[in-house]
């Protein structure tokens, strides 16, 4: 048992669950049994794009996606292979320049990159807030061309991952104040 890894995983679990509690679009499911968990499934209710069919088939909006995050035992000590850390589970026909299911290119992952950081990166990519513009640097060159040619269409109206706190107060208004205010305007 690696106490350093387990302590780190415990912190990732706590931070991930706090992010989930503060989000309207994220459900985070830790692996059953093991505590602290090494694997998490993140279900997002945010929209993404899919292409069902061969190249040239229509691209359409799809509501929701699911991603597996897993942290191998050597995660804190060595440069991890992103394909071992992040895997797209659904939709199987996701259409994005950075995606070739089950692979998602979320950029360089350094040892110890936290779960919440990975969740944010995936959400940015899958909701088209982050797009690779060059075919020679894309996992899906066809999606790269489509995103460039359909930039206004690819900007999905998705709720932010984290809801903003709102502070307000309610005060009773007397009818005389309402009348005075109405006369001023």
C-alpha positions as CSV (number, residue, x, y, z in Angstrom):
1,X,0.0,0.0,0.0
2,X,1.4,3.4,-1.0
3,X,0.4,5.9,1.7
4,X,1.4,8.9,-0.4
5,X,-0.7,7.8,-3.3
6,X,-3.6,6.9,-1.0
7,X,-3.4,10.4,0.6
8,X,-3.4,12.0,-2.8
9,X,-6.3,9.9,-4.0
10,X,-8.3,10.8,-0.9
11,X,-7.8,14.5,-1.6
12,X,-8.8,13.9,-5.3
13,X,-12.0,12.2,-4.1
14,X,-12.9,15.0,-1.7
15,X,-12.1,17.7,-4.3
16,X,-13.9,15.9,-7.0
17,X,-17.0,15.4,-4.9
18,X,-17.0,19.0,-3.9
19,X,-16.8,20.1,-7.6
20,X,-19.7,17.7,-8.4
21,X,-21.8,19.2,-5.5
22,X,-21.2,22.7,-7.0
23,X,-22.0,21.7,-10.6
24,X,-25.3,21.4,-12.4
25,X,-23.8,19.4,-15.2
26,X,-21.4,16.9,-13.6
27,X,-22.1,13.6,-11.8
28,X,-19.0,11.9,-10.4
29,X,-19.1,8.2,-9.7
30,X,-16.1,6.8,-7.8
31,X,-15.3,3.1,-8.3
32,X,-17.2,0.9,-5.8
33,X,-15.3,-0.7,-3.0
34,X,-11.8,0.7,-3.0
35,X,-11.3,3.7,-0.7
36,X,-9.9,6.0,-1.7
37,X,-10.9,5.2,-5.3
38,X,-8.4,5.1,-8.1
39,X,-11.1,5.3,-10.9
40,X,-13.9,7.7,-11.4
41,X,-16.6,7.9,-14.1
42,X,-17.7,11.5,-14.8
43,X,-21.0,12.0,-16.5
44,X,-21.6,15.4,-18.0
45,X,-25.0,16.6,-19.1
46,X,-23.4,19.2,-21.3
47,X,-23.9,19.0,-25.1
48,X,-21.3,17.8,-27.5
49,X,-21.2,16.8,-31.2
50,X,-21.5,13.4,-32.8
51,X,-21.3,12.0,-36.4
52,X,-23.1,8.8,-36.8
53,X,-22.1,7.3,-40.1
54,X,-19.2,7.6,-42.6
55,X,-17.3,10.9,-43.4
56,X,-19.6,13.4,-44.9
57,X,-22.6,12.2,-42.8
58,X,-24.3,15.0,-40.9
59,X,-22.8,16.2,-37.6
60,X,-25.4,16.7,-34.9
61,X,-25.7,17.8,-31.3
62,X,-25.7,15.2,-28.6
63,X,-26.7,15.8,-25.0
64,X,-24.2,14.3,-22.5
65,X,-21.0,12.4,-22.4
66,X,-19.2,10.1,-20.0
67,X,-15.5,9.8,-19.3
68,X,-13.4,7.4,-17.2
69,X,-10.5,8.8,-15.2
70,X,-8.1,6.3,-13.7
71,X,-4.9,6.8,-11.7
72,X,-2.3,4.0,-11.9
73,X,0.0,3.2,-9.0
74,X,2.9,5.1,-10.6
75,X,0.9,8.2,-11.4
76,X,2.7,10.5,-9.0
77,X,6.2,9.4,-10.0
78,X,6.3,9.1,-13.8
79,X,5.0,11.0,-16.8
80,X,1.7,9.3,-17.5
81,X,0.3,8.1,-20.8
82,X,-2.8,10.2,-21.3
83,X,-4.6,7.1,-22.8
84,X,-4.2,5.3,-19.5
85,X,-5.6,8.2,-17.5
86,X,-8.6,9.5,-19.6
87,X,-11.0,7.5,-21.7
88,X,-14.2,8.5,-23.4
89,X,-17.0,6.0,-22.6
90,X,-19.9,7.7,-24.4
91,X,-21.0,8.8,-27.0
92,X,-19.1,6.3,-29.1
93,X,-19.4,8.6,-32.2
94,X,-18.1,11.8,-30.5
95,X,-17.0,14.2,-33.2
96,X,-14.2,16.7,-32.1
97,X,-10.7,17.4,-33.4
98,X,-9.2,16.2,-30.1
99,X,-11.2,13.0,-29.9
100,X,-10.9,9.6,-31.5
101,X,-13.0,7.4,-29.2
102,X,-12.0,6.2,-26.7
103,X,-9.0,8.6,-26.9
104,X,-9.2,12.3,-25.8
105,X,-6.2,14.5,-26.3
106,X,-6.4,16.9,-23.3
107,X,-2.8,18.1,-23.6
108,X,0.2,17.2,-21.5
109,X,-0.5,15.5,-18.2
110,X,2.3,15.9,-15.7
111,X,2.6,13.5,-12.8
112,X,0.1,14.4,-10.1
113,X,-2.3,16.4,-12.3
114,X,-5.4,16.5,-10.2
115,X,-8.8,15.0,-11.0
116,X,-10.6,18.4,-11.0
117,X,-8.1,19.8,-13.5
118,X,-8.6,16.8,-15.8
119,X,-12.4,17.2,-15.5
120,X,-12.2,20.8,-16.5
121,X,-10.0,20.0,-19.5
122,X,-12.3,17.3,-20.8
123,X,-15.4,19.6,-20.3
124,X,-13.7,22.4,-22.3
125,X,-12.9,20.0,-25.2
126,X,-16.1,18.1,-25.4
127,X,-18.2,21.3,-25.3
128,X,-16.0,22.9,-28.1
129,X,-14.6,25.6,-25.8
130,X,-11.2,24.2,-26.8
131,X,-10.5,23.1,-30.4
132,X,-7.4,22.1,-32.2
133,X,-7.4,24.1,-35.4
134,X,-4.7,22.2,-37.3
135,X,-5.3,18.9,-39.0
136,X,-1.6,17.8,-38.5
137,X,-2.1,18.1,-34.7
138,X,-5.6,16.6,-34.5
139,X,-6.8,13.1,-33.5
140,X,-9.6,13.6,-35.9
141,X,-8.6,15.8,-38.9
142,X,-12.1,15.6,-40.5
143,X,-13.6,17.1,-37.3
144,X,-10.9,19.8,-37.4
145,X,-12.0,20.8,-40.9
146,X,-15.6,20.7,-39.8
147,X,-15.0,22.8,-36.7
148,X,-13.1,25.5,-38.7
149,X,-15.8,25.6,-41.4
150,X,-18.7,25.7,-38.9
151,X,-17.2,27.7,-36.1
152,X,-20.5,29.4,-35.1
153,X,-22.3,26.1,-35.2
154,X,-19.7,24.4,-33.1
155,X,-20.0,26.8,-30.2
156,X,-22.4,24.8,-28.0
157,X,-24.5,26.7,-25.5
158,X,-23.4,24.7,-22.5
159,X,-23.8,25.6,-18.8
160,X,-20.5,26.2,-17.1
161,X,-19.1,23.3,-15.2
162,X,-19.2,25.2,-11.9
163,X,-22.2,27.3,-11.0
164,X,-21.5,30.8,-9.7
165,X,-22.6,31.6,-6.2
166,X,-25.2,34.3,-6.0
167,X,-25.7,36.5,-3.0
168,X,-28.8,38.6,-2.7
169,X,-31.1,39.9,0.0
170,X,-34.8,40.5,0.1
171,X,-36.2,43.6,1.8
172,X,-39.8,44.5,2.4
173,X,-40.9,47.5,0.3
174,X,-43.6,49.8,1.8
175,X,-46.4,51.0,-0.6
176,X,-45.5,54.6,0.1
177,X,-41.9,54.0,-1.2
178,X,-43.2,52.4,-4.4
179,X,-45.5,55.4,-5.0
180,X,-42.6,57.9,-4.4
181,X,-40.3,55.9,-6.7
182,X,-43.0,55.9,-9.4
183,X,-43.4,59.7,-9.2
184,X,-39.7,60.2,-9.6
185,X,-39.6,58.3,-12.9
